[in-house]
Amino acid sequence: MSNSYIYHTDDNKYEEALAPRTTPPDTKIQNHIIVINSIDRNWYGYPNETPYNYLVKLGGAPTDQYSIVSHDYKNVVAFSIDKIILPNRPCIQSYNSNIAPRLNDYPYIAITVAGINFSSYGTNRTLNDTIGIFTPILPLPKHLSDVSYLEFKNTSTQKKEYTQSPEGYISRIDLSITSPNGTIASNINDVLDIYSIYLNTSNTVPLSITDSLVIQTNTYFNDVEFMGNDLIRMKNYVYHNMSYDESGIFNSWINRDSGHYILDIGKSNMGTELYNQIIIPIPASLSRSTGNIAVENWFSSFVDKSLSNIAIQDTSGKLINVNTQSHLIVNIKTLEKNDANLFLKDLQ
């Protein structure tokens, strides 16, 4: 007898047992995770924006360049900020160095997003406006103050829910990270205007391991805002004398996306309390074949032809500290059409 199955009038019952003829829902909830880095804001053109107060666009126009999340978010049913990662440095600059509170000295920090409020209620307007109350995941004792970053979680587990009907479109996140009293949590500066870049010693070749570049800034800063081993990026820097090909190469090297590490900071006038010089390495490396410093040929030529060893005002340029940026994890839930209506019977 054949092993083939023969079905008659009850075939439909057997098929229903394998794949019931249920109707799937027309819609589903889609979860979207967005990671935001404050360094992607327009820090060159908008000096009033800081790592604690800036705008992020969702979708945006083709001409937009800064703080853009390429995806559109429509029919939003919930919005929340789950985590923040912030630099663990003194967050308030004062003329008195004894005043140096850190973010983890606050009982909590809060985030407000313009137009997204009343996700919960509190005893004051600041609490009503917040999208979350954030505390460090692990309270850090004083002797761990050298930890570079702190991760804050949304202790209040707040989220803005659009329960009556989905929010048609969220096009921007205009956020502020604040202290419990509603003021911006940090007044630390992360952007400086460049005045000049020059060689730290007499411009003679060959260069040695003691040679470095001095970035003199128009903006003064303290030793918390910029320090050794911080990574900086420069933008739109132009050397004051563009008569040589090496000048263009120097501009490109200074403005490179990978940035430059700080060796030290200094002062052009030792009588000031604040600093206005950042020291970075020259374009060189240690040779694996000779064991000594190997300077890029174009840079040696540039030193011979033009690079000065005193501060001469350059044409333009700004720099930013990569190490003092804020990072946020945002969660947006949207109502989507359910296209996953695939059943076993559809494959037969």
Residue, then its C-alpha position, 0 to 999 in steps of 0.5 A: m500500500s502506498n504511503s501517500y495520504i488521501y483526503h476527502t471531505d475533511d481535508n480542510k479540517y486537517e489544513e486548519a489544524l496545521a495552519p489555523r485561518t486566523t487573521p493577523p493584525d493590520t498594524k504592529i509596533q516597531n521599535h527604533i533605537i537612535v544613538i546621538n553624539s553631540i559632536d555631530r551638531n553644527w559646532y562651527g556655525y552655532p556657538n550657542e549649542t553645547p554638548y548639553n543643549y543642541l538640536v537633532k533633526l529626524g529625516g531632514a532635507p538633502t541640504d542638511q549636514y549636521s545632527i541628522v538622523s536619516h530616517d523619518y519617524k511617523n505615527v509615533v506611539a512612544f518616545s523615550i531617552d533610555k541612557i546618557i553617556l557623559p564625561n566624568r569631569p568637573c562640570i562647572q567652571s568658576y574663577n575659584s578652583n575649589i568649586a569643581p562639582r561633577l555631574n554625579d554630585y547632583p542627586y540626578i540630572a534631567i533631560t527636556v525635549a522641546g514639545i515633548n513634556f508631561s510624560s509624568y508629573g512632579t512637584n515643580r515645572t522642571l519635573n513636569d517638562t522632563i522626559g526622564i530623571f537620570t542617575p549613574i548606573l553605579p555610584l562612583p566613590k571619590h577615588l574613581s574620579d579618573v574614570s573618563y565617562l559615566e553612564f546614566k540610566n533613566t531611573s524614572t523609566q519615563k516615556k512620552e506615550y501618545t495613547q489617544s492617537p499616534e503623533g503624526y511626525i516627530s521631525r526634531i529633538d531639541l534637547s537640554i541636559t539640566s541640573p535638578n533646578g532646570t539650568i544647563a548641567s555644565n558650562i564647560n566649553d568644548v569649542l575654541d577659535i584658532y589664532s595661529i599654529y606654529l612650530n615650538t622651536s626654531n624652524t630648522v631641519p632635521l626635526s627631533i622628537t622634542d619638536s611639536l606644534v603649538i595651536q594658539t587660540n583666541t578663546y581661553f580655556n581651563d585645564v578641565e576643558f582641554m587636557g593631555n590625551d584629549l582628542i581634538r578635531m579642527k575644521n576650516y583651518v587655513y594657514h596664513n601663507m598659501s604660496y606653497d603646495e605644502s601649505g595645502i597639505f598642512n591644511s588637510w593634515i590639520n583638518r583631518d577627520s581622525g583629529h589630533y591628540i593633545l600632548d600638553i596645554g600652555k599659555s602665551n602669557m604666564g600672567t593669565e589664569l587660563y590657558n590659550q595654547i594646545i600642543i600636538p605632535i608633528p606629522a611623524s612616527l617612529s621608524r621600525s627600521t631605524g628606531n628613530i623619529a621619521v618626519e613626513n617629507w612634505f612637513s620637513s619641506f614646509v618647515d624649510k619654506s614657510l612654517s613659522n616658530i612664532a604666532i602669526q595670525d592664520t586665516s580661519g579655523k576652529l577646534i572641538n574636544v571629542n572627549t567632552q561630548s554627550h551621547l544619548i540612546v533614544n527609543i522611538k516606537t511607531l505604528e507600522k503596517n504589518d507586512a508579516n502576514l505569512f503563514l505555512k499555507d502560503l508556502q504550499 
